[in-house]
Amino acid sequence: MRVHKRYRILFLLLLLFNIFVINGQTQRQLEANLKRIKAEITKVNRLLFATQKSEKNALENLRDLNQKISIRIEFIESINKEVHYLSSEIHQNQQEIAQLSKELKTLKKAYAEMIFKSYKSKSKQRQLLFLLSSQSFQQAYKRVQYMKQYASFRKKQGEEIGNQTAIIKRLNDSLVFKKHVKDTLILAEKEQKATIEIDKKNQEKLVSKIKKKEKRYIREIKKKQKEESLIANQIDKIIRDAIAASNRKKGKKASKGFALTPEVKALAAQFRQNKGKLPWPVENGLIVRRYGTQAHPTLKGITITSPGLHIATNKGENAHSVFDGKVLSILLFKGGKKAVLIQHGNYITTYNNLEIAYVKTGDAVKTGQEIGKIFTNRATGKTILIFVLHKETQRQNPVSWIAKR
């Protein structure tokens, strides 16, 4: 019985340790996700709402507001997940505390009875009489051993009570802390919901304004899409011409791929190995438009196509090369804006919407090197880099290549 109880205490200690370790990992994951979304909300407010915008940009304002609402909804969902998780943990702790308290009560009762019996036969005279009444030396020796074992058992019973009490205290402390965290999260959820309600009212006003001028906005979207398509085609042509030139230089027939030296092949292999780990082309960025064909964020029934990522950043921010390479070409567009193409073996990254280029064609560049200042639109106050990635002539989704934040 005594052995069973010792194992029970040991099991509970190990169980408590495992609960803290496993749940601690889950808790850290949930907290990390909340922290990430909080940082995203801060970025949205700083990069999309820091500057005063004019009424004529209602469509863009609505898109920004939608993104703000979307990230706050994600934040609330994340809060709900953590609250649900904490509720489950609190319930588990309460059950464990109830069970342990019941066992502790039984243990204390048994210990009290043992102490009372011990007190009744505690006197030295009785112990001495107990020994002297032995009929043989062997019996006396056994009685001495019995008294030692009894004293040891009392000590161990006291230790078990102490251990059980300590476990309950730790569970109670954990319970109080988790209840506090849960209450804080519920309060944060209410605040986010209140903010969303305000944003939704503004959203309705903007939708009403846009509907009045919907045809004009659709024409503007189509015009911008046409301009973006022309730029994308220019970039594609430069890459095709570069592939053809590399093959002519090597004396090869026309090919869809670059004719690469062993050194450049090694560079391409390194680039490929870093898929999903490449640094962002801006230090502080927020994706405001994703790659590929997608529904327009504010106008129903309208689709747009993006050759790369549109990344909003701070005014005056520079674009950075995501990997070692060589400047393949620099394009100059209407309004003085530029695009820098950097070749990394058979991969090409393009940094479009630059105001100033710090590099020239043929320059070798290093990972993280500043290659140009990003253009800031005076009307919207936004600074947006358009980041495009090709594998030879095939466009890639840059999200799959850059590191997750």
N, C-alpha and C positions, 0 to 999 in steps of 0.2 A: 504493500500500500504506500509506504514511504517513498519507495523507488518510483512508483507511478506518479506521485505528486511532484517529485523532483523533475521528472521528464515533462510533466505538464507545464511547470514553470519555464523550463528551458524551451519547450515548444512555443509557448506564448511570447517569450522574448524574441525568438527567431521570427515568429509570425509578425510581430510588431515591427521588427527591423525590415522585413521584406515589404510590408505595407508601406512604410516610409520611403523605401528605395524605389519600388515600382511606381507607387502613386506619385512620388516626388518627380520621377521622370515624366509621367503624363502631365502633371501639374506644370512642369517647366515648359513642355511643348505647347500647352494651352496659353501660358503666359507669354511665350515667345511669339505666338501667333497674334495675340492681342497687341503686343508691342509693335509688331510689324504693321498691323492695320492702323494703329495710332500714328505711326510715322507716315503712312500713306495719306492719312487725313490731313496731317500737317503740310505735306507736300502739295496736296490738292489746293488747300487754302492759300499757300504761299505762291505757287506757280500759276494758278488759274484765277485767283480772286484778289490778288494783292493790288492790281492796278484797276483804276476806274475805267469802265468801258462805256462806249457810246451806244445809244439806242439802236443804231443801224446794224449792230452786231448781235442782235437778239438771238439769231440761230446758233451762233457760237456760244453765246451766254447760256442758252438752254442746254447745249451739249455739255458744257462744263458743270452746270447744275445737276444734270443727270448723273455725271460721273461722281459728283460729291455725294448725292443721295445714295448711289449704288455702293460706294465704299462704306458709308455709315450703316447701311443695311447689313453689309458683310460684318461690320463691327458688332452690331446687335446679335447677329447669328452666332458669332464667336463667343460673345458674352453668355448667351443662352447655353451654349455647349459647356462652358466652364461652370455655370450655375448648376446645371443638371449633374455634372460630374461631382461637384462639391456636395450637392444634396445627397447623392448616392453614398459618398464617403461619410458624411455626417450621420446618415442612417446606420451605416456599417459600424461606425464608432459607438453610437448609442447602444446597439445590440451587444457589442463586445463589452462595453462598460457594464451593462445590466448583468451579463453572464458572469463577468469577473467579480462584480460586487456581490452576487449571490454566493459564489464560491468563497469569497473572502469572509463573508458572514459565517458560513459553515466552518471555515478554518479557524476563525477567531473563537467561535463557540467551543470547538473541540480543544483549542489551546487553553481557554479559560478553565474548562473542566480539568484538564491535565494539571494546570497550575494549582487549582484548588486541592486536588488529591495530593499533589506534591507538598503543599503547605501543611496539610494534616500530618504528614510523616516526615517533616523537614528537620526536626530537632536532631542534634548530634547524638543525644543519648539513644534515640530510637534507631538511628543508623548503626551506632556501635552495638546496641543490643541485637540488632538484626545480624550483624557479623559474628558476634560472640555466641549466638545460638546455633551457629553452624555445627553440624555433627562431624565434619571432617575438614581438613585443610583444603581439599579440592572443592568442597561445597562453599567454603568461605571465599576462595579465589573466584569462583563463579559469581558469587553475590557481589563481590567488588566490581567485576566486569559488568554485571547487570546495572549497577548504580552508575557506572561511567557511561554506558550506552544510553541509559535513561536521561542523563544530563545532556549527552550529545544530541539526543532526539529532541529535547526541549529547545536546545539552541537552534537546531535546523528548522523546527516548526516556527520559531520566531523569525528566522531569516526568510522562510517562505512567505510569511505574512508581510514582511518588509518588501520583498520582491513584488508580490501581488499588488500591494499598495502603490509602489512606484510605477508599475505598468498602468494602473488606473489613472494615476496623476498625469502621466504622459499623454494618455488617450484624451483625458479631460482638457488638457492644455491645447492639444491638437484640435479638439472639437471647438473650443472657444475661438481659436485663430481662424478656423475654416468658416465658422458662422460670421465672423467679422468680414472676411474676404467676400463671402457670398452677399452680405448686406451692401458692401461697397459696390460690387458689380451690378446689383439690382438698381442702385441709385444711378450709376453710370448709364445703364440701359434706359432709364426714364429720361435722363438728360438728352441722350441721343435721339430718342423718339420725339421729344419736344422740338429739337432742332430740325428734324426731318419734316415735321408738320409745317414749320415756318418755310422751309425750302420748297415744299410741295405747293404752298400758296403762291410763291414766286414763280414756280414752274408753270402753274395754271395761267398766270398773267402773261408769261412769255409765249406760251402755246397760243393764247388768244391773239397776241400781236403777230405771230408768225403766220397764222392762218389767213390773216388779212392780206399778207404779201407773199403767200406761198409760191405763186408762179414765178415771182422775181427771184426768190431764193433758189428754186429749182434750176432756173437759168444760170445763176451764179455757180451752183454746184457743178453743173455740166461743163461750164467754162473752165473751172478749176481742174476738173477731172481730165479735160482735154489737154490742158497745159502740163499736168503731171504725167500724162501718158506720153507726150512728146519728149519730156525730159527722160523718162524711163527708156524710151526707144533710143535716144541719143546715147545713153549709158550702155545699153545692150550693143549698139553698133560699135562703140569704142572697144568693148570686150571682144566682139567677133573679129574686128580688125587686128587687135593685139594677138589673138590666137593665130590668125592667118600669117601675120608677120613672124611669129615665133616658129611656125612650120616652114616658112620660106627660108628663114635663116638656117634651119637644120637640114634644108634640102628635102623636106618631106612633102607629100601630097596634102591637099586640103583635108583638114581634120576638125572635128568639133572640140577637140581638147588642145591645151597648150603643149608644145614640145619643150619639155623641161630638162634642165641639167640635173645630175645627181644631187647637187647641193640644194637646188630649188625644190626638188622632189622631197628631200628630207624636211625642208621648211613646211611644205604642204602637209606632210605626214604629222608634223608637230601641231600644226593648226587644227587638223582633223582630230587629233587626240585631246585637244582642249575644248571639244564641243561641250557646251553646257557650263563651261568654266571661264569663258572669255570675259575680260573686264568690260564694263559698260563704256560706251564712247563718250559719256559725260559723267562728271563726278556726282552731281545731284540731278537725277532725272525722274520723270514720271511719264509713262507711256499714255499718250492721249489718243492714238489711233494705232490699231494693230495691222499686221501684215495680211495681204490677200483681199479677196472680194468679200464684202460684208454689208449688212443692212446699214443704211444711214442712221446715225444715233438719234436723230430727232424727227426726220421726215419719213413717214410710213410709205412703203412701196418703192423707195429709192435705194439703189445699191451704189456703193462706191468701191473702188479698187485701190489698194495701196501697195506699191512695190516693196515697201519696207516699214520700219517702225517710225512713227512720229513721236519724238521724245521731248517733252517740255522741260526746260531747265531755267536757271537764274539768268537774269540780264547780265551780259558781259562774259558769260561762260564760254569756255573753249571746248572744241571737239578733240578727243584723244584717240590715237590709233589703238585698236584692240589687240594688235599683234605686230610682231616684226614683219617688215616687208619693204616694198619699193613703190614710190609714187608712180602709178601707171599713166595718169593723165589729170589735168585740171580743166574743168568746164566752166565757162562764163555764161551766165544767163541774163535775161532781161532784168533791168533794175540793178545790175552789178553783183547779183548773188552768184556764188560759186559752189562747185561740187568737186571734192578731191577723191580720186579713185586710188586705192592702195592694193597692190597685188601681193598675195601671200602664197606663192606657188601657183596652184590652179584655182585658188580662191581669191575673190576680189571683194573688198569692203568699200562702200561709197558713203561719204559724209557730205550730205547735201544741205543747202540753205545756209551757207557760210557767208559772212560779210567780208572777212579777210582770210586769205590762205597764207600760212606761215611756211609752207614748203613749195617746192617746184618739181616739175616732172623729172623723174630719174633719181630723186633723193631717196636715200635709205632711211627708213624710220624704225623706231623702237617701240615696243609695247608701252602704252601710256603716254607717248610723246604728244605734245600739243601740236595740232596740224592746222588749226584755224579758229577764228572767232565766229561764233554762231550769230546769225542775223536776228535782230529784235524788231518785230512788226510794230510800227508806231500806232497804228489804229487799234490793235488789240492789246498791245503791251506785252505780247508773248514772245518768248525766245524758244524756237522749236528746231531741233535737229532732225533731219530725215535720214535714217540709217538703213542702208540697203546692203544685202549680202548675196553674192553669186558664187556658185561652184561652176566655173567656166561660164557657159551661157544660161545656166539654170538658176533662177532666183531661189533663195532659201528663206525659210522663216527665221529671222534673227533671234526670236525668243528662244528657240531651241539651242542657240549657240552661246548666248551671253549668260552669265551667272545669275541665279535667282536671288532676289532681294527680299 
